[in-house]
Amino acid sequence: MVYKQFRVNVTIRVLLITFTCLLLFLSLDQSHIFTPVMVVALMVYQVWALIRYVDRTNRELTNFLDSIRYSEFTRTFTMKDAGPSFEALHEAFNDVMDDFQQVRAEKEEHFHYLQTIVQNIDVSILSYQPNGEVEMINPAAKKLFQVSTLKNIRQLSTLSQELSDTLLKIQPGENLLVKVQDEDDLLQLAIQTTEFKVKDKRLMLTTVKNIQNVLELQETESWQKLIRVLTHEIMNSIAPISSLSSTIEMMIKGYLQEDKEAPSLDKEAVKEIQQALQTINKRSTGLMNFVETYRSLTKIPQPNFEMIQMKTLVENVVTLMKKEVEDQGVKLTYTIESESILLQIDEHMISQVLINLIKNSTQALEGVANGHISIRGYYNKRGRPTIQVTDNGRGILQEVLDKIFIPFFTTKRSGSGIGLSLSRQILRLHGGTITAQSQPEKETIFSLTF
């Protein structure tokens, strides 16, 4: 609209100048010189007015652009007696200024909102350049590191050289744990970082969280669970040993003290003593085996890593177990979503984990009609290689599900309770995890994520 009015205005002025030029030529035939002079003067005025009109528009446009350039959005454009064209132009300029001012106010509010979160959150946040120069540090980080200001990450070497080196060397997306002994305080710092750019400046945004209390709580809970299982297993063996040994002692006590009133040891009594000793021997042997099994949990060898296709790994395990599983009336199938999935693993150790899971599933499918075990290989939603072993057996109760990876915990009569615990340790040595999900009487899923 403004441009259209400006064009009409300029067009009219040019037409008037053209008409004046024509009038000048016509006036040259007159005998009086006064008329041509008047026409020339009028034409000069019209040309000057046109130039002034265009210059005024350019000046207004220049002022408008300068206001945008220097963010002077509070400026207003008004000019009295400038005509409808300039009034519309000024109104458009003022509307744009109001819009810019509103956008800037919203950005400032958003900035202050984020600043409030960063300044008050209890997670330590650092922003710094790859050379260690700190751009931003929030109060939580200052409190954690016990500093009032921090200009460079290398200054943290006074607190911990390992912490300083880790912050400088950590790669985007990594999650690292650093232990820091600060006089009488022990800090377990979980560090995570991401990378972003501001103009041409590369920055690292890092969060640091002291998880010492969380680790201590989880460690305490783990020990309590383990101790309960160990106590249960040991007491199962110690109680009958103690009872039987006490009974035998009472039976032979009189003979050892040469008590004349002690009853004679007939054949039946000797037979009872023999059975008691056999039971004691059996329980003692079982207890020794239990301790030896416990020792085996601490002697897992380091993995011998090699690159292998997931499909090859799964096919080898299925070929090995297929006949044994099908002899139990269970169907065993597998699917690999991509043949290009590669794993850097110890093939022997991971194969043993898969074999144990298949055996567990086979036992869970005893007496189940149309028993089926399926193995699936794929990339999960976070892009990590995953192998799932699924069966449609009896399942695992929810109250038991969080205990199945505890050493010696088992729901099977003849189980040792170390298979899943060993599997979890093996996956940890591979930098992975093993998890379980179950819906009783429907399906149970064990997921190996690398």
Residue pairs with C-beta under 8 A, 6 or more apart in sequence:
1 88
1 92
2 85
2 88
2 89
2 92
5 84
5 85
5 88
6 57
6 85
6 89
8 85
9 53
9 83
9 85
10 50
10 53
10 54
13 46
13 49
13 50
13 53
14 50
16 46
17 43
17 46
17 47
17 50
20 39
20 42
20 43
20 46
21 43
23 39
24 36
24 39
24 40
24 43
27 35
27 36
27 39
28 36
30 36
56 82
56 86
57 86
57 89
60 77
60 79
60 86
60 89
60 90
60 93
63 75
63 77
64 77
64 93
64 96
66 72
67 73
67 75
67 97
68 96
68 100
71 100
71 104
73 97
73 98
73 100
73 101
73 104
74 97
74 101
75 97
76 94
76 97
77 89
77 90
77 93
77 94
77 97
78 90
79 86
79 87
79 90
82 90
118 125
118 136
118 138
119 138
119 139
120 139
121 138
121 140
122 140
123 140
123 207
123 208
123 209
124 138
124 140
124 141
124 143
124 144
124 145
124 207
124 208
124 209
125 136
125 137
125 138
125 140
125 141
125 205
125 206
125 207
125 208
126 134
126 136
126 137
126 138
126 141
126 150
126 153
126 167
126 204
126 205
126 206
126 207
126 208
127 134
127 135
127 136
127 137
127 203
127 204
127 205
127 206
128 134
128 135
128 152
128 153
128 167
128 203
128 204
128 206
129 135
129 201
129 202
129 203
129 204
130 168
130 202
130 204
132 152
132 153
132 154
132 167
132 168
133 151
133 152
134 150
134 151
134 152
134 153
135 203
137 149
137 150
141 150
141 208
142 148
142 149
142 150
144 187
144 208
144 210
145 156
145 159
146 159
146 182
147 155
147 156
150 156
153 164
153 167
153 168
154 164
154 168
155 164
156 163
156 164
156 167
157 163
157 164
159 180
159 182
160 178
160 180
160 181
160 182
162 178
162 179
162 180
163 178
163 180
163 189
166 176
166 178
166 191
167 191
167 206
170 176
170 191
170 193
170 204
170 206
171 193
172 193
172 194
172 195
172 204
173 193
173 194
174 191
174 192
174 193
175 190
175 191
175 192
176 190
176 191
176 192
177 188
177 189
177 190
177 191
177 211
178 188
178 189
178 191
179 186
179 187
179 188
179 189
180 186
180 187
180 189
181 187
186 212
187 210
187 212
188 210
188 211
188 212
188 215
189 208
189 209
189 210
189 211
190 208
190 209
190 210
190 211
191 206
191 207
191 208
192 206
192 207
193 204
193 205
193 206
193 207
194 204
194 205
194 206
195 202
195 203
195 204
195 205
196 203
196 205
197 203
222 406
225 403
225 406
225 409
226 406
226 407
229 406
229 407
229 408
229 409
229 417
230 294
230 408
233 290
233 408
234 287
234 290
237 283
237 284
237 286
237 287
237 290
238 287
240 279
240 280
240 283
241 280
241 283
241 284
244 276
244 277
244 279
244 280
245 276
245 280
247 276
248 273
248 276
248 277
251 265
251 269
251 272
251 273
252 265
252 273
253 259
253 262
254 261
254 262
254 263
255 262
255 265
263 269
290 408
293 408
293 416
293 418
294 407
294 408
296 418
297 407
297 418
297 421
297 422
297 425
300 422
300 425
300 426
300 429
302 429
303 345
303 346
303 349
303 426
303 429
303 430
304 346
304 348
305 344
305 345
305 346
306 344
306 345
306 346
306 347
307 342
307 343
307 344
308 342
308 343
308 345
308 347
309 339
309 340
309 341
309 342
309 343
310 336
310 341
310 342
310 343
310 377
310 385
310 387
311 336
311 339
311 341
311 377
313 343
313 345
313 347
313 350
313 351
313 354
314 334
314 336
314 354
314 375
314 377
314 387
315 334
316 347
316 351
317 351
317 354
317 355
317 358
317 375
318 332
318 334
318 375
320 351
320 355
321 332
321 355
321 358
321 359
322 332
324 362
325 331
325 332
325 358
325 362
325 373
326 332
328 362
328 365
328 366
328 371
329 371
330 361
330 362
330 365
330 371
330 372
330 373
331 370
331 371
331 372
331 373
332 358
332 373
332 374
332 375
333 372
333 373
333 374
333 375
334 374
334 375
334 376
334 377
335 374
335 375
335 376
335 377
336 376
336 377
336 378
337 376
337 377
337 378
337 379
338 378
338 379
341 377
341 378
341 379
341 385
342 385
343 350
343 385
343 450
344 450
345 430
345 450
346 430
349 426
349 429
349 430
350 426
350 430
350 448
352 426
353 423
353 426
353 427
353 434
353 448
354 375
354 387
354 389
354 448
356 419
356 420
356 422
356 423
357 389
357 423
357 446
358 373
358 375
358 389
360 419
360 420
361 373
361 389
361 391
361 393
361 444
362 371
362 373
363 412
364 391
364 393
364 394
364 395
364 444
365 371
365 372
365 373
365 391
365 392
365 393
365 394
368 392
368 393
368 394
370 392
371 391
371 392
371 393
372 391
372 392
373 389
373 390
373 391
374 389
374 390
374 391
375 387
375 388
375 389
375 390
376 387
376 388
376 390
377 385
377 386
377 387
377 388
378 385
378 386
378 388
379 385
379 386
380 386
380 449
384 449
384 450
385 449
385 450
386 447
386 448
386 449
386 450
387 447
387 448
388 445
388 446
388 447
388 448
389 445
389 446
389 448
390 443
390 444
390 445
390 446
391 443
391 444
392 442
392 443
393 444
394 440
394 441
395 438
395 439
395 440
395 441
395 442
395 443
395 444
396 404
396 411
396 436
396 438
396 440
396 444
397 438
397 440
398 438
400 411
401 436
401 437
401 438
403 409
404 411
404 420
404 436
405 420
405 421
405 423
405 424
405 434
405 436
406 417
406 421
407 417
407 418
407 421
408 416
408 417
408 418
408 421
409 417
410 416
410 417
420 434
423 434
424 433
424 434
427 433
427 434
427 448
427 449
430 450
431 450
432 448
432 449
432 450
433 448
433 449
434 446
434 447
434 448
434 449
435 446
435 447
435 449
436 444
436 445
436 446
436 447
437 444
437 445
437 447
438 444
438 445
